[in-house]
Amino acid sequence: FLNDVIMYFALVLLAVVPLLGILYSYSKIVSSIRAISTVQGKYK
């Protein structure tokens, strides 16, 4: 039983960690795009 729990936990970690990395990089990209667009808007 304990071995199954450990395996499940490891699989969840392996699935969640790359997903968090993707979400983090996506949020960084979106924020940089917003920063660029606001800077361009100020200079118009």
PDBQT receptor file of N, H, CA, C and O in Angstrom, charges set to zero:
ATOM      1  N   PHE A   1       0.841  -1.211   0.000  1.00  0.00    +0.000 N 
ATOM      2  CA  PHE A   1       0.000   0.000   0.000  1.00  0.00    +0.000 C 
ATOM      3  C   PHE A   1       0.870   1.252   0.000  1.00  0.00    +0.000 C 
ATOM      4  O   PHE A   1       0.651   2.173  -0.786  1.00  0.00    +0.000 OA
ATOM      5  N   LEU A   2       1.859   1.273   0.893  1.00  0.00    +0.000 N 
ATOM      6  H   LEU A   2       2.037   0.525   1.531  1.00  0.00    +0.000 HD
ATOM      7  CA  LEU A   2       2.737   2.440   0.984  1.00  0.00    +0.000 C 
ATOM      8  C   LEU A   2       3.504   2.641  -0.317  1.00  0.00    +0.000 C 
ATOM      9  O   LEU A   2       3.697   3.774  -0.760  1.00  0.00    +0.000 OA
ATOM     10  N   ASN A   3       3.936   1.554  -0.922  1.00  0.00    +0.000 N 
ATOM     11  H   ASN A   3       3.779   0.634  -0.562  1.00  0.00    +0.000 HD
ATOM     12  CA  ASN A   3       4.669   1.650  -2.180  1.00  0.00    +0.000 C 
ATOM     13  C   ASN A   3       3.800   2.268  -3.275  1.00  0.00    +0.000 C 
ATOM     14  O   ASN A   3       4.290   3.067  -4.073  1.00  0.00    +0.000 OA
ATOM     15  N   ASP A   4       2.524   1.909  -3.321  1.00  0.00    +0.000 N 
ATOM     16  H   ASP A   4       2.126   1.260  -2.673  1.00  0.00    +0.000 HD
ATOM     17  CA  ASP A   4       1.610   2.486  -4.303  1.00  0.00    +0.000 C 
ATOM     18  C   ASP A   4       1.448   3.986  -4.077  1.00  0.00    +0.000 C 
ATOM     19  O   ASP A   4       1.407   4.761  -5.032  1.00  0.00    +0.000 OA
ATOM     20  N   VAL A   5       1.357   4.390  -2.820  1.00  0.00    +0.000 N 
ATOM     21  H   VAL A   5       1.390   3.761  -2.044  1.00  0.00    +0.000 HD
ATOM     22  CA  VAL A   5       1.208   5.812  -2.490  1.00  0.00    +0.000 C 
ATOM     23  C   VAL A   5       2.451   6.578  -2.936  1.00  0.00    +0.000 C 
ATOM     24  O   VAL A   5       2.339   7.664  -3.505  1.00  0.00    +0.000 OA
ATOM     25  N   ILE A   6       3.627   6.020  -2.683  1.00  0.00    +0.000 N 
ATOM     26  H   ILE A   6       3.717   5.138  -2.221  1.00  0.00    +0.000 HD
ATOM     27  CA  ILE A   6       4.879   6.670  -3.077  1.00  0.00    +0.000 C 
ATOM     28  C   ILE A   6       4.957   6.778  -4.603  1.00  0.00    +0.000 C 
ATOM     29  O   ILE A   6       5.352   7.818  -5.130  1.00  0.00    +0.000 OA
ATOM     30  N   MET A   7       4.587   5.725  -5.305  1.00  0.00    +0.000 N 
ATOM     31  H   MET A   7       4.266   4.880  -4.877  1.00  0.00    +0.000 HD
ATOM     32  CA  MET A   7       4.600   5.750  -6.775  1.00  0.00    +0.000 C 
ATOM     33  C   MET A   7       3.630   6.803  -7.306  1.00  0.00    +0.000 C 
ATOM     34  O   MET A   7       3.967   7.549  -8.225  1.00  0.00    +0.000 OA
ATOM     35  N   TYR A   8       2.433   6.867  -6.736  1.00  0.00    +0.000 N 
ATOM     36  H   TYR A   8       2.159   6.260  -5.990  1.00  0.00    +0.000 HD
ATOM     37  CA  TYR A   8       1.436   7.848  -7.156  1.00  0.00    +0.000 C 
ATOM     38  C   TYR A   8       1.937   9.267  -6.913  1.00  0.00    +0.000 C 
ATOM     39  O   TYR A   8       1.785  10.143  -7.764  1.00  0.00    +0.000 OA
ATOM     40  N   PHE A   9       2.543   9.487  -5.733  1.00  0.00    +0.000 N 
ATOM     41  H   PHE A   9       2.666   8.775  -5.041  1.00  0.00    +0.000 HD
ATOM     42  CA  PHE A   9       3.071  10.800  -5.385  1.00  0.00    +0.000 C 
ATOM     43  C   PHE A   9       4.184  11.208  -6.346  1.00  0.00    +0.000 C 
ATOM     44  O   PHE A   9       4.250  12.362  -6.768  1.00  0.00    +0.000 OA
ATOM     45  N   ALA A  10       5.058  10.262  -6.691  1.00  0.00    +0.000 N 
ATOM     46  H   ALA A  10       5.004   9.324  -6.348  1.00  0.00    +0.000 HD
ATOM     47  CA  ALA A  10       6.150  10.543  -7.625  1.00  0.00    +0.000 C 
ATOM     48  C   ALA A  10       5.594  10.884  -9.005  1.00  0.00    +0.000 C 
ATOM     49  O   ALA A  10       6.089  11.800  -9.661  1.00  0.00    +0.000 OA
ATOM     50  N   LEU A  11       4.574  10.158  -9.449  1.00  0.00    +0.000 N 
ATOM     51  H   LEU A  11       4.172   9.413  -8.916  1.00  0.00    +0.000 HD
ATOM     52  CA  LEU A  11       3.968  10.446 -10.753  1.00  0.00    +0.000 C 
ATOM     53  C   LEU A  11       3.314  11.827 -10.758  1.00  0.00    +0.000 C 
ATOM     54  O   LEU A  11       3.422  12.566 -11.736  1.00  0.00    +0.000 OA
ATOM     55  N   VAL A  12       2.639  12.169  -9.671  1.00  0.00    +0.000 N 
ATOM     56  H   VAL A  12       2.551  11.568  -8.876  1.00  0.00    +0.000 HD
ATOM     57  CA  VAL A  12       2.008  13.493  -9.583  1.00  0.00    +0.000 C 
ATOM     58  C   VAL A  12       3.070  14.588  -9.639  1.00  0.00    +0.000 C 
ATOM     59  O   VAL A  12       2.897  15.586 -10.338  1.00  0.00    +0.000 OA
ATOM     60  N   LEU A  13       4.168  14.405  -8.904  1.00  0.00    +0.000 N 
ATOM     61  H   LEU A  13       4.308  13.594  -8.336  1.00  0.00    +0.000 HD
ATOM     62  CA  LEU A  13       5.254  15.384  -8.934  1.00  0.00    +0.000 C 
ATOM     63  C   LEU A  13       5.820  15.515 -10.342  1.00  0.00    +0.000 C 
ATOM     64  O   LEU A  13       6.035  16.627 -10.826  1.00  0.00    +0.000 OA
ATOM     65  N   LEU A  14       6.062  14.388 -10.999  1.00  0.00    +0.000 N 
ATOM     66  H   LEU A  14       5.888  13.485 -10.607  1.00  0.00    +0.000 HD
ATOM     67  CA  LEU A  14       6.612  14.415 -12.354  1.00  0.00    +0.000 C 
ATOM     68  C   LEU A  14       5.659  15.097 -13.332  1.00  0.00    +0.000 C 
ATOM     69  O   LEU A  14       6.105  15.703 -14.306  1.00  0.00    +0.000 OA
ATOM     70  N   ALA A  15       4.359  15.004 -13.084  1.00  0.00    +0.000 N 
ATOM     71  H   ALA A  15       3.998  14.512 -12.292  1.00  0.00    +0.000 HD
ATOM     72  CA  ALA A  15       3.387  15.650 -13.958  1.00  0.00    +0.000 C 
ATOM     73  C   ALA A  15       3.249  17.138 -13.637  1.00  0.00    +0.000 C 
ATOM     74  O   ALA A  15       3.096  17.954 -14.546  1.00  0.00    +0.000 OA
ATOM     75  N   VAL A  16       3.303  17.497 -12.353  1.00  0.00    +0.000 N 
ATOM     76  H   VAL A  16       3.427  16.835 -11.614  1.00  0.00    +0.000 HD
ATOM     77  CA  VAL A  16       3.027  18.875 -11.930  1.00  0.00    +0.000 C 
ATOM     78  C   VAL A  16       4.221  19.801 -12.173  1.00  0.00    +0.000 C 
ATOM     79  O   VAL A  16       4.038  20.950 -12.573  1.00  0.00    +0.000 OA
ATOM     80  N   VAL A  17       5.431  19.316 -11.938  1.00  0.00    +0.000 N 
ATOM     81  H   VAL A  17       5.580  18.382 -11.613  1.00  0.00    +0.000 HD
ATOM     82  CA  VAL A  17       6.617  20.186 -12.036  1.00  0.00    +0.000 C 
ATOM     83  C   VAL A  17       6.771  20.794 -13.434  1.00  0.00    +0.000 C 
ATOM     84  O   VAL A  17       6.935  22.011 -13.526  1.00  0.00    +0.000 OA
ATOM     85  N   PRO A  18       6.728  20.017 -14.534  1.00  0.00    +0.000 N 
ATOM     86  CA  PRO A  18       6.830  20.649 -15.851  1.00  0.00    +0.000 C 
ATOM     87  C   PRO A  18       5.656  21.578 -16.142  1.00  0.00    +0.000 C 
ATOM     88  O   PRO A  18       5.823  22.605 -16.801  1.00  0.00    +0.000 OA
ATOM     89  N   LEU A  19       4.472  21.221 -15.654  1.00  0.00    +0.000 N 
ATOM     90  H   LEU A  19       4.336  20.388 -15.119  1.00  0.00    +0.000 HD
ATOM     91  CA  LEU A  19       3.297  22.062 -15.867  1.00  0.00    +0.000 C 
ATOM     92  C   LEU A  19       3.483  23.417 -15.186  1.00  0.00    +0.000 C 
ATOM     93  O   LEU A  19       3.158  24.454 -15.764  1.00  0.00    +0.000 OA
ATOM     94  N   LEU A  20       4.008  23.409 -13.956  1.00  0.00    +0.000 N 
ATOM     95  H   LEU A  20       4.272  22.566 -13.486  1.00  0.00    +0.000 HD
ATOM     96  CA  LEU A  20       4.280  24.663 -13.254  1.00  0.00    +0.000 C 
ATOM     97  C   LEU A  20       5.322  25.477 -14.005  1.00  0.00    +0.000 C 
ATOM     98  O   LEU A  20       5.198  26.697 -14.109  1.00  0.00    +0.000 OA
ATOM     99  N   GLY A  21       6.345  24.815 -14.526  1.00  0.00    +0.000 N 
ATOM    100  H   GLY A  21       6.445  23.824 -14.441  1.00  0.00    +0.000 HD
ATOM    101  CA  GLY A  21       7.373  25.518 -15.303  1.00  0.00    +0.000 C 
ATOM    102  C   GLY A  21       6.780  26.178 -16.532  1.00  0.00    +0.000 C 
ATOM    103  O   GLY A  21       7.121  27.316 -16.854  1.00  0.00    +0.000 OA
ATOM    104  N   ILE A  22       5.893  25.473 -17.222  1.00  0.00    +0.000 N 
ATOM    105  H   ILE A  22       5.615  24.548 -16.960  1.00  0.00    +0.000 HD
ATOM    106  CA  ILE A  22       5.245  26.022 -18.419  1.00  0.00    +0.000 C 
ATOM    107  C   ILE A  22       4.373  27.216 -18.043  1.00  0.00    +0.000 C 
ATOM    108  O   ILE A  22       4.416  28.250 -18.709  1.00  0.00    +0.000 OA
ATOM    109  N   LEU A  23       3.582  27.080 -16.982  1.00  0.00    +0.000 N 
ATOM    110  H   LEU A  23       3.546  26.240 -16.441  1.00  0.00    +0.000 HD
ATOM    111  CA  LEU A  23       2.719  28.181 -16.554  1.00  0.00    +0.000 C 
ATOM    112  C   LEU A  23       3.542  29.396 -16.143  1.00  0.00    +0.000 C 
ATOM    113  O   LEU A  23       3.173  30.530 -16.446  1.00  0.00    +0.000 OA
ATOM    114  N   TYR A  24       4.674  29.156 -15.440  1.00  0.00    +0.000 N 
ATOM    115  H   TYR A  24       4.974  28.235 -15.194  1.00  0.00    +0.000 HD
ATOM    116  CA  TYR A  24       5.530  30.249 -15.005  1.00  0.00    +0.000 C 
ATOM    117  C   TYR A  24       6.112  30.982 -16.206  1.00  0.00    +0.000 C 
ATOM    118  O   TYR A  24       6.077  32.212 -16.258  1.00  0.00    +0.000 OA
ATOM    119  N   SER A  25       6.651  30.235 -17.176  1.00  0.00    +0.000 N 
ATOM    120  H   SER A  25       6.680  29.236 -17.133  1.00  0.00    +0.000 HD
ATOM    121  CA  SER A  25       7.243  30.875 -18.346  1.00  0.00    +0.000 C 
ATOM    122  C   SER A  25       6.167  31.605 -19.155  1.00  0.00    +0.000 C 
ATOM    123  O   SER A  25       6.425  32.679 -19.697  1.00  0.00    +0.000 OA
ATOM    124  N   TYR A  26       4.967  31.031 -19.239  1.00  0.00    +0.000 N 
ATOM    125  H   TYR A  26       4.758  30.158 -18.799  1.00  0.00    +0.000 HD
ATOM    126  CA  TYR A  26       3.875  31.663 -19.968  1.00  0.00    +0.000 C 
ATOM    127  C   TYR A  26       3.482  32.987 -19.309  1.00  0.00    +0.000 C 
ATOM    128  O   TYR A  26       3.241  33.977 -19.999  1.00  0.00    +0.000 OA
ATOM    129  N   SER A  27       3.417  33.005 -17.975  1.00  0.00    +0.000 N 
ATOM    130  H   SER A  27       3.612  32.200 -17.414  1.00  0.00    +0.000 HD
ATOM    131  CA  SER A  27       3.062  34.238 -17.273  1.00  0.00    +0.000 C 
ATOM    132  C   SER A  27       4.149  35.297 -17.459  1.00  0.00    +0.000 C 
ATOM    133  O   SER A  27       3.848  36.484 -17.584  1.00  0.00    +0.000 OA
ATOM    134  N   LYS A  28       5.434  34.858 -17.477  1.00  0.00    +0.000 N 
ATOM    135  H   LYS A  28       5.678  33.894 -17.376  1.00  0.00    +0.000 HD
ATOM    136  CA  LYS A  28       6.528  35.802 -17.713  1.00  0.00    +0.000 C 
ATOM    137  C   LYS A  28       6.421  36.400 -19.110  1.00  0.00    +0.000 C 
ATOM    138  O   LYS A  28       6.625  37.602 -19.282  1.00  0.00    +0.000 OA
ATOM    139  N   ILE A  29       6.103  35.577 -20.116  1.00  0.00    +0.000 N 
ATOM    140  H   ILE A  29       5.937  34.600 -19.976  1.00  0.00    +0.000 HD
ATOM    141  CA  ILE A  29       5.958  36.059 -21.492  1.00  0.00    +0.000 C 
ATOM    142  C   ILE A  29       4.813  37.065 -21.576  1.00  0.00    +0.000 C 
ATOM    143  O   ILE A  29       4.963  38.129 -22.177  1.00  0.00    +0.000 OA
ATOM    144  N   VAL A  30       3.674  36.732 -20.975  1.00  0.00    +0.000 N 
ATOM    145  H   VAL A  30       3.552  35.868 -20.486  1.00  0.00    +0.000 HD
ATOM    146  CA  VAL A  30       2.509  37.621 -21.018  1.00  0.00    +0.000 C 
ATOM    147  C   VAL A  30       2.825  38.957 -20.348  1.00  0.00    +0.000 C 
ATOM    148  O   VAL A  30       2.458  40.012 -20.866  1.00  0.00    +0.000 OA
ATOM    149  N   SER A  31       3.503  38.918 -19.203  1.00  0.00    +0.000 N 
ATOM    150  H   SER A  31       3.801  38.061 -18.782  1.00  0.00    +0.000 HD
ATOM    151  CA  SER A  31       3.825  40.164 -18.499  1.00  0.00    +0.000 C 
ATOM    152  C   SER A  31       4.811  41.003 -19.305  1.00  0.00    +0.000 C 
ATOM    153  O   SER A  31       4.701  42.229 -19.322  1.00  0.00    +0.000 OA
ATOM    154  N   SER A  32       5.780  40.363 -19.979  1.00  0.00    +0.000 N 
ATOM    155  H   SER A  32       5.870  39.367 -19.965  1.00  0.00    +0.000 HD
ATOM    156  CA  SER A  32       6.735  41.127 -20.785  1.00  0.00    +0.000 C 
ATOM    157  C   SER A  32       6.034  41.741 -21.992  1.00  0.00    +0.000 C 
ATOM    158  O   SER A  32       6.347  42.867 -22.376  1.00  0.00    +0.000 OA
ATOM    159  N   ILE A  33       5.086  41.017 -22.599  1.00  0.00    +0.000 N 
ATOM    160  H   ILE A  33       4.831  40.102 -22.287  1.00  0.00    +0.000 HD
ATOM    161  CA  ILE A  33       4.326  41.568 -23.730  1.00  0.00    +0.000 C 
ATOM    162  C   ILE A  33       3.509  42.770 -23.257  1.00  0.00    +0.000 C 
ATOM    163  O   ILE A  33       3.454  43.790 -23.945  1.00  0.00    +0.000 OA
ATOM    164  N   ARG A  34       2.880  42.659 -22.100  1.00  0.00    +0.000 N 
ATOM    165  H   ARG A  34       2.925  41.831 -21.541  1.00  0.00    +0.000 HD
ATOM    166  CA  ARG A  34       2.107  43.779 -21.560  1.00  0.00    +0.000 C 
ATOM    167  C   ARG A  34       3.008  44.981 -21.293  1.00  0.00    +0.000 C 
ATOM    168  O   ARG A  34       2.625  46.117 -21.575  1.00  0.00    +0.000 OA
ATOM    169  N   ALA A  35       4.201  44.741 -20.750  1.00  0.00    +0.000 N 
ATOM    170  H   ALA A  35       4.512  43.818 -20.520  1.00  0.00    +0.000 HD
ATOM    171  CA  ALA A  35       5.135  45.831 -20.466  1.00  0.00    +0.000 C 
ATOM    172  C   ALA A  35       5.549  46.514 -21.763  1.00  0.00    +0.000 C 
ATOM    173  O   ALA A  35       5.610  47.742 -21.821  1.00  0.00    +0.000 OA
ATOM    174  N   ILE A  36       5.834  45.733 -22.803  1.00  0.00    +0.000 N 
ATOM    175  H   ILE A  36       5.784  44.736 -22.756  1.00  0.00    +0.000 HD
ATOM    176  CA  ILE A  36       6.228  46.305 -24.091  1.00  0.00    +0.000 C 
ATOM    177  C   ILE A  36       5.084  47.141 -24.666  1.00  0.00    +0.000 C 
ATOM    178  O   ILE A  36       5.312  48.257 -25.133  1.00  0.00    +0.000 OA
ATOM    179  N   SER A  37       3.859  46.615 -24.638  1.00  0.00    +0.000 N 
ATOM    180  H   SER A  37       3.674  45.709 -24.259  1.00  0.00    +0.000 HD
ATOM    181  CA  SER A  37       2.728  47.323 -25.227  1.00  0.00    +0.000 C 
ATOM    182  C   SER A  37       2.429  48.612 -24.458  1.00  0.00    +0.000 C 
ATOM    183  O   SER A  37       2.059  49.613 -25.072  1.00  0.00    +0.000 OA
ATOM    184  N   THR A  38       2.579  48.613 -23.133  1.00  0.00    +0.000 N 
ATOM    185  H   THR A  38       2.880  47.800 -22.634  1.00  0.00    +0.000 HD
ATOM    186  CA  THR A  38       2.325  49.832 -22.367  1.00  0.00    +0.000 C 
ATOM    187  C   THR A  38       3.399  50.874 -22.655  1.00  0.00    +0.000 C 
ATOM    188  O   THR A  38       3.098  52.066 -22.722  1.00  0.00    +0.000 OA
ATOM    189  N   VAL A  39       4.651  50.440 -22.827  1.00  0.00    +0.000 N 
ATOM    190  H   VAL A  39       4.895  49.472 -22.772  1.00  0.00    +0.000 HD
ATOM    191  CA  VAL A  39       5.734  51.378 -23.158  1.00  0.00    +0.000 C 
ATOM    192  C   VAL A  39       5.483  51.987 -24.532  1.00  0.00    +0.000 C 
ATOM    193  O   VAL A  39       5.657  53.194 -24.702  1.00  0.00    +0.000 OA
ATOM    194  N   GLN A  40       5.083  51.195 -25.508  1.00  0.00    +0.000 N 
ATOM    195  H   GLN A  40       4.942  50.214 -25.370  1.00  0.00    +0.000 HD
ATOM    196  CA  GLN A  40       4.790  51.713 -26.844  1.00  0.00    +0.000 C 
ATOM    197  C   GLN A  40       3.598  52.669 -26.796  1.00  0.00    +0.000 C 
ATOM    198  O   GLN A  40       3.573  53.664 -27.521  1.00  0.00    +0.000 OA
ATOM    199  N   GLY A  41       2.622  52.378 -25.959  1.00  0.00    +0.000 N 
ATOM    200  H   GLY A  41       2.642  51.570 -25.370  1.00  0.00    +0.000 HD
ATOM    201  CA  GLY A  41       1.466  53.248 -25.835  1.00  0.00    +0.000 C 
ATOM    202  C   GLY A  41       1.834  54.610 -25.264  1.00  0.00    +0.000 C 
ATOM    203  O   GLY A  41       1.252  55.621 -25.656  1.00  0.00    +0.000 OA
ATOM    204  N   LYS A  42       2.800  54.647 -24.336  1.00  0.00    +0.000 N 
ATOM    205  H   LYS A  42       3.272  53.825 -24.018  1.00  0.00    +0.000 HD
ATOM    206  CA  LYS A  42       3.222  55.918 -23.745  1.00  0.00    +0.000 C 
ATOM    207  C   LYS A  42       3.906  56.813 -24.777  1.00  0.00    +0.000 C 
ATOM    208  O   LYS A  42       3.738  58.032 -24.748  1.00  0.00    +0.000 OA
ATOM    209  N   TYR A  43       4.682  56.212 -25.695  1.00  0.00    +0.000 N 
ATOM    210  H   TYR A  43       4.819  55.221 -25.719  1.00  0.00    +0.000 HD
ATOM    211  CA  TYR A  43       5.440  57.019 -26.653  1.00  0.00    +0.000 C 
ATOM    212  C   TYR A  43       4.610  57.470 -27.850  1.00  0.00    +0.000 C 
ATOM    213  O   TYR A  43       5.078  58.305 -28.624  1.00  0.00    +0.000 OA
ATOM    214  N   LYS A  44       3.394  56.950 -28.032  1.00  0.00    +0.000 N 
ATOM    215  H   LYS A  44       3.013  56.272 -27.403  1.00  0.00    +0.000 HD
ATOM    216  CA  LYS A  44       2.576  57.368 -29.180  1.00  0.00    +0.000 C 
ATOM    217  C   LYS A  44       1.995  58.770 -28.967  1.00  0.00    +0.000 C 
ATOM    218  O   LYS A  44       1.283  59.280 -29.831  1.00  0.00    +0.000 OA
TER     219      LYS A  44
